[in-house]
Structure formats: structure tokens, C-alpha cells
């Protein structure tokens, strides 16, 4: 699984459960809503405790939970035609 596949899965569950970013951040805890949101969108890593809580909330596999704790390679997330033209 690639990180963007995991992000899509998180979005799917978020829609299905009618979750809000505020509610997700409160459930996972430990960090700001912005940090939790960007981590779940693949831009930051989550520490083990928060990754475990996110995995429980979103029904993630152990491999997906582990991926949440990995440092993202932001330049690899997007195609060359991405709207964000920030250099890598």
C-alpha cells in the first residue's frame, strides 16, 4: 500500500462515519487538530500512541498503523502537475 492509498482509506472512513477533523483530533489526542489532520493526510508522522488510536478509529491494519508513524517523503506524494509547486 502507498501512503496516498492510506489517505484515501482514511477519507472514506471519515465520510462513512461522518467524522469531523475536530472530533478525530479529540479522539486521537496528544497534538493539535492541525497536526493530527496533516498527519492523517500523509504530511507528518504520528507517534505510536496516536497511530494506535487512529488505527482503532479508522479500522486500519497493523501495516497501515505502522505507516502512520513513518516519516513522509513529501515530494513523492504528488505528480509533477500538482498544484503545490514547492520545490523538493
C-alpha positions as CSV (number, residue, x, y, z in Angstrom):
1,X,0.0,0.0,0.0
2,X,1.2,3.5,-0.8
3,X,0.7,6.4,1.6
4,X,-1.9,8.1,-0.7
5,X,-3.9,4.9,-0.7
6,X,-4.0,5.1,3.1
7,X,-5.1,8.7,2.9
8,X,-7.9,7.7,0.6
9,X,-9.0,5.0,3.0
10,X,-9.0,7.5,5.9
11,X,-11.1,9.9,3.9
12,X,-13.5,7.0,3.0
13,X,-13.9,6.1,6.7
14,X,-14.2,9.7,7.7
15,X,-17.1,10.2,5.3
16,X,-18.8,6.9,6.2
17,X,-18.7,7.6,9.9
18,X,-19.5,11.3,9.4
19,X,-16.4,12.3,11.4
20,X,-15.0,15.8,11.7
21,X,-11.4,16.8,12.0
22,X,-12.1,18.3,15.4
23,X,-13.7,15.1,16.6
24,X,-10.9,13.0,15.1
25,X,-8.3,15.1,16.8
26,X,-10.1,14.9,20.2
27,X,-10.3,11.1,19.9
28,X,-6.7,10.6,18.9
29,X,-5.4,13.3,21.3
30,X,-1.9,14.5,22.2
31,X,-1.5,17.0,19.5
32,X,-3.3,19.9,17.9
33,X,-6.1,19.4,15.4
34,X,-3.9,20.8,12.6
35,X,-1.1,18.3,13.4
36,X,-3.4,15.3,13.6
37,X,-5.1,16.3,10.3
38,X,-1.9,16.8,8.4
39,X,-0.5,13.5,9.7
40,X,-3.6,11.7,8.6
41,X,-3.3,13.4,5.2
42,X,0.2,12.0,4.8
43,X,2.2,15.1,5.5
44,X,3.5,14.4,9.1
45,X,4.2,11.3,11.1
46,X,2.2,10.1,14.2
47,X,3.9,8.8,17.3
48,X,3.0,5.2,18.2
49,X,0.3,6.1,20.8
50,X,-1.6,8.4,18.4
51,X,-1.1,6.0,15.4
52,X,-2.6,3.2,17.5
53,X,-5.6,5.4,18.4
54,X,-6.0,6.4,14.7
55,X,-5.8,2.8,13.6
56,X,-8.6,1.8,16.1
57,X,-10.7,4.8,14.9
58,X,-10.3,4.1,11.2
59,X,-10.1,0.3,11.3
60,X,-6.6,0.2,10.0
61,X,-4.4,-2.9,9.6
62,X,-1.1,-3.2,11.6
63,X,0.9,-2.3,8.5
64,X,-1.3,0.8,7.9
65,X,-0.8,1.8,11.5
66,X,2.9,1.5,11.2
67,X,2.8,3.6,8.0
68,X,1.3,6.5,10.0
69,X,4.4,6.5,12.1
70,X,6.8,6.7,9.1
71,X,8.4,10.0,8.1
72,X,6.7,11.0,4.8
73,X,8.6,11.8,1.7
74,X,6.5,14.8,0.6
75,X,8.0,15.1,-2.9
76,X,6.9,11.5,-3.7
77,X,3.3,12.1,-2.8
78,X,2.4,14.2,-5.8
79,X,2.7,14.0,-9.5
80,X,4.6,16.7,-11.4
81,X,1.4,18.6,-12.2
82,X,0.5,19.1,-8.6
83,X,-1.0,22.5,-7.6
84,X,1.7,22.9,-4.9
85,X,4.8,23.9,-6.7
86,X,7.0,23.9,-3.6
87,X,10.4,22.6,-4.6
88,X,11.5,19.3,-3.0
